[in-house]
Structure formats: C-alpha cells, structure tokens
Amino acid sequence: MGAKRGMWIVFLLWGCGMDADDPGDGQAVAAARDALSAVQLPNNIPFRDATGFVTTISSVGYLDLGNEFFRDLGTNGRRCVSCHLPNTGWTITPELTRAVFELTRGGAIDDGLGLGAIFRTNDGSNSPNADVSTLAARRRAYSMLLTRGLIRIGIGVPDAADFELVAADDPYQYASAAELSLFRRPLPTTNLRFLTTVMWDGRETLAGTDHCNAASEGGKCFASLPVDLADQSNGATTGHAQGNPLSDAQRQSIVAFETALATAQIWDDDARRLDGAGARGGPAAIFDQLTYYGINDNLGDYQTGAAFDPNVFTAYAAWTAASGSAAAPRRAIARGGDLFNNFPITISGVGGLNGAVGSPFNPPLPDSFVGSCATCHDTPNGGNHSIVAPLNIGLTDASRRTPDMPLYTLRCKATSTTCVPGATVQTTDPGRALISGRYNDIGKFKGPILRALAARAPYFHNGFAEDLDAVIDFYDERFHMSLSPEQHDDLVAFLRSL
C-alpha cells in the first residue's frame, strides 16, 4: 500500500512547483495525501502545467478514487485512468508518459494503479507485433506514446465502403486494409456536458431518437450522451483493457463519474487568478453554463431559433479594460477572446462545410465564405461544435505527413456512385470514412472541447501541434489569416486561459 500511495503522490502532483503566490501554496501536497488515505481526491486541487495551474471539480463534491474509472476491469492491467489523468486535463501528455515509462520500466513493473499498463502492445505500441523484450526495445516500440502521446487505433476498411486501400506506407510495417494503424490522442474525460460527438471519428456516437440535426444539416438522429458514453466505457474495457463486457451498473458508474467533472485553467502565471476581477475562468463557471444539443448553431439555435452569435467565449469579456498589476496580460486574454470570436476568416476547402461534395447541408454552403473561429467552435464557453458535424481541415493531408506517421492511398471504387470512380487521395488517417464507408468523409474529424488546453499538449487528433503557438500557426497558414505577432500572442494567451 505504501508504494501505491507513493505513486499517487508522484502522479497527482506531477509538475507542481508552487510558490507562496501560487494558488496551491503547498495545499495540493497536503490535500493529495489526505485524499490517498480517504480514497477521495478533493475538489480544486491545482495541478501545475506549462503556464499556470489547472483544476477539476466534481458536482458530487470530490473525486471518488474507488469508482470503476480507477479499477482494474480488464485483463492487461489497464484502467480508464491509465490514459485519463486529472493532472494532465484527463488525458495524457508525452512528458507524463515518459515519466511513467521510466518508473515502471516501460510497463514491466506493476505500479498497482494501472498507469504503467498504458504500455501494452494491443494499442500502446506502434505495432501489435513490436518487440518489447528489453527496455531499449520497449522504448522504440512505444515511441509514439513517448514523443506525441498517441495511442494506436486499429480499424479496417468497411466491406461496403465506396473506396479501397491501394497502398499503405507504414513505418512500423503492420497496417493493411483489414486494420489500418491510426495514431490519435486520448480525448479528455471531463467537461462532457458540452459533448455532442464522443470519439474523434464519431464511432461511439450512436444512432437514436434523442436529438436530431436539422433537416438543412442532414437530419440525422442520435442517441443521448449517456447512452453513447455507456457504450464507449464498455468498448474501452473490452478493447483497450482486453476485458469482458461491463455490467450495466459498471457502465453507469463510470458515466456518472465522468459527467460530474468540470476542468479548466484556474491560474495563469501572467494574468494570475482566472476567476478574478469579474472574469469567469476556472471550472466552477462551467456548471453554470447553459448548454444543449444545437445551442448557437450556425443556422439557428435548435431550441430558441435565435440567430448564431459569434461571441462564443465570454468568460474574459470583463477584462477588456482590466487595471492593476496584471492588467496587460488580462487585456491580452480579452483581446484574444475577441479575436477568436470575431476575427474574419475566409473559410474554404473544408470538407463537410464548403461546397456540395460530401456536404450534409441542404442547400450546400458556398465554396468559400467569411466566418471566424467561432463558426466551427460554436458551443458557448465550450468551443466544440454543438451538433454532430465532422470536418476535414487538412490535418491528414499527405503534405503534412511526418516520417513517424503511416500514409495511406485510398481510391474510389470503379463501381461507386457516391464519389468519382478512380479518384485517389493520400492521407495519414481516413478519419470518419472508416466508420461511414464514404470516400467523401476521408480526413473528417470532430472539433474537440477547448477547455483546459494548457494542461494537455500536444494538440489536434494526431498531436500535430506541439504547443498552442503551433496551433495558431497552423490556422494562420491554412486559412491565410495574416495575423500580426500581437494577434498571434493574444490568441495563445486566450487559449491557454481556458
């Protein structure tokens, strides 16, 4: 038990380095130690990240470390917490996986908590056939986890797909049409009240009758979020943890734990308290935020019919004219929020949004139109898309491939009536297309919730951007924004405050 408590202290306090002016001021250490003996983690423990502190609160008043989320329910030692830790925004980071690797010798030592069990070959290694016989071999085998925080997802081309795989350039020599290797970031298991699509490719967002897209946006209907999350918890246990199916009670316990969480940055090293001087940063305000499926949709709010409001993020509006010792960084955050909401962007070439090809819109949207970041991140103070709407912004294009990523060549079948027969495309990840079986869905992914960003680099589904500067650089280049250095810095300051 002593070793287990020691491991919890190491990982719950990962990266702390608090001083007398910081929000923790040593209280995190004492709180974590109390939590270990009580099998509870108190609300609002601040965890250090690159630019400040992130914290989580649960609507039940504490985090229950005895919940099924933390239990070994599989056969390979994994638990939900293996890939979703509170000190890294309820996902993982390369820095944390490297620390776990060293302390557990690449998963060879059982830490009793399931943290080292992330290093398993079914989907933690670059290939299921990777050599893990020595420490050096394991370091090579798990390089995508260690350098980019990526899990390997194996999905084959559907039998009824309108496209086929004609070439797989896999640096790990495993991928085939039966199972492509897709390297993706584990999504955070917090702030789920904003969620409309569970997985990057939408595969756990089930058909149902609980809510429907408007007819002008495709009209598809879906099950409720609790149904989706219950299915996802079971799939993660049988897949990632290689376990037996969960009971209904176990599924509901995990869902209840996850949906009670809110996580956000609470302290910025420059702007200080993010819920001070009229601002509404931090996690507490998330519980007060009105949200529902289709809120503030681009074509009109699903419940009220109100027109789309680009002022999606309002948490720092009060800092527009901030004064005092932290006035300059606070004003920068407010300016960044205004840029996010209102800076004009010419949106073109986005699959699933522009033009008629592969579009759910009826009538289709123009090939090019002016919007802003808020156009695709329309959920108020959440930042994800408020309906199911996977988009292709070019992240998986062959031109952006790095040597550690596979590259797949896909071709529209000669018999297809839903794509141009013989057309080909190269991509590092087909995304939604492997679920829908549609060529025109290649490269489409959901837009994630944008809270607690500072704690969980790298960004995008494939870890393409190592930090928030790289995120802004991508959008600036992709959409020809021509941002000034000050605008770039203000946007970064804003995103890291979320």
C-alpha positions, 0 to 999 in steps of 0.5 A: 500500500505504501508504494501505491500511495507513493505513486499517487503522490508522484502522479497527482502532483506531477509538475507542481512547483508552487510558490507562496503566490501560487494558488496551491501554496503547498495545499495540493501536497497536503490535500493529495495525501489526505485524499490517498488515505480517504480514497477521495481526491478533493475538489480544486486541487491545482495541478501545475502545467506549462503556464499556470495551474489547472483544476477539476471539480466534481458536482458530487463534491470530490473525486471518488478514487474507488469508482470503476474509472480507477479499477482494474476491469480488464485483463492487461492491467489497464484502467480508464485512468491509465490514459485519463489523468486529472493532472494532465486535463484527463488525458495524457501528455508525452512528458507524463508518459515518459515519466511513467515509462521510466518508473515502471520500466516501460510497463514491466513493473506493476505500479498497482494503479494501472498507469504503467499498463498504458504500455501494452502492445494491443494499442500502446505500441506502434505495432501489435507485433513490436518487440518489447523484450528489453527496455531499449526495445520497449522504448522504440516500440512505444515511441509514439506514446513517448514523443506525441502521446498517441495511442494506436487505433486499429480499424479496417476498411468497411466491406461496403465502403465506396473506396479501397486501400491501394497502398499503405506506407507504414513505418512500423510495417503492420497496417493493411486494409483489414486494420489500418494503424491510426495514431490519435490522442486520448480525448479528455474525460471531463467537461462532457456536458458540452459533448455532442460527438464522443470519439474523434471519428464519431464511432461511439456516437450512436444512432437514436431518437434523442436529438436530431440535426436539422433537416438543412444539416442532414437530419440525422438522429442520435442517441443521448450522451449517456447512452453513447458514453455507456457504450464507449466505457464498455468498448474501452474495457473490452478493447483497450483493457482486453476485458469482458463486457461491463455490467450495466451498473459498471457502465453507469458508474463510470458515466456518472463519474465522468459527467460530474467533472468540470476542468479548466485553467484556474491560474495563469502565471501572467494574468494570475487568478482566472476567476478574478476581477469579474472574469469567469475562468476556472471550472466552477463557471462551467456548471453554470453554463447553459448548454444543449444539443444545437445551442448557437448553431450556425443556422439557428439555435435548435431550441430558441431559433435565435440567430448564431452569435459569434461571441462564443467565449465570454468568460474574459469579456470583463477584462477588456479594460482590466487595471492593476498589476496584471492588467496587460496580460488580462487585456491580452486574454480579452483581446484574444477572446475577441479575436477568436470570436470575431476575427474574419476568416475566409473559410474554404476547402473544408470538407463537410462545410464548403461546397456540395461534395460530401456536404450534409447541408441542404442547400450546400454552403458556398465554396468559400465564405467569411466566418471566424473561429467561432463558426466551427467552435460554436458551443458557448464557453465550450468551443466544440461544435454543438451538433454532430458535424465532422470536418476535414481541415487538412490535418491528414493531408499527405503534405503534412505527413511526418516520417513517424506517421503511416500514409495511406492511398485510398481510391474510389471504387470503379463501381461507386456512385457516391464519389468519382470512380478512380479518384485517389487521395493520400492521407495519414488517417481516413478519419470518419470514412472508416466508420461511414464507408464514404470516400467523401468523409476521408480526413473528417474529424470532430472539433474537440472541447477547448477547455483546459488546453494548457494542461494537455499538449500536444494538440489536434487528433494526431498531436500535430501541434506541439504547443498552442503557438503551433496551433495558431500557426497552423490556422494562420497558414491554412486559412491565410489569416495574416495575423500580426505577432500581437494577434498571434500572442493574444490568441495563445494567451486566450487559449491557454486561459481556458 
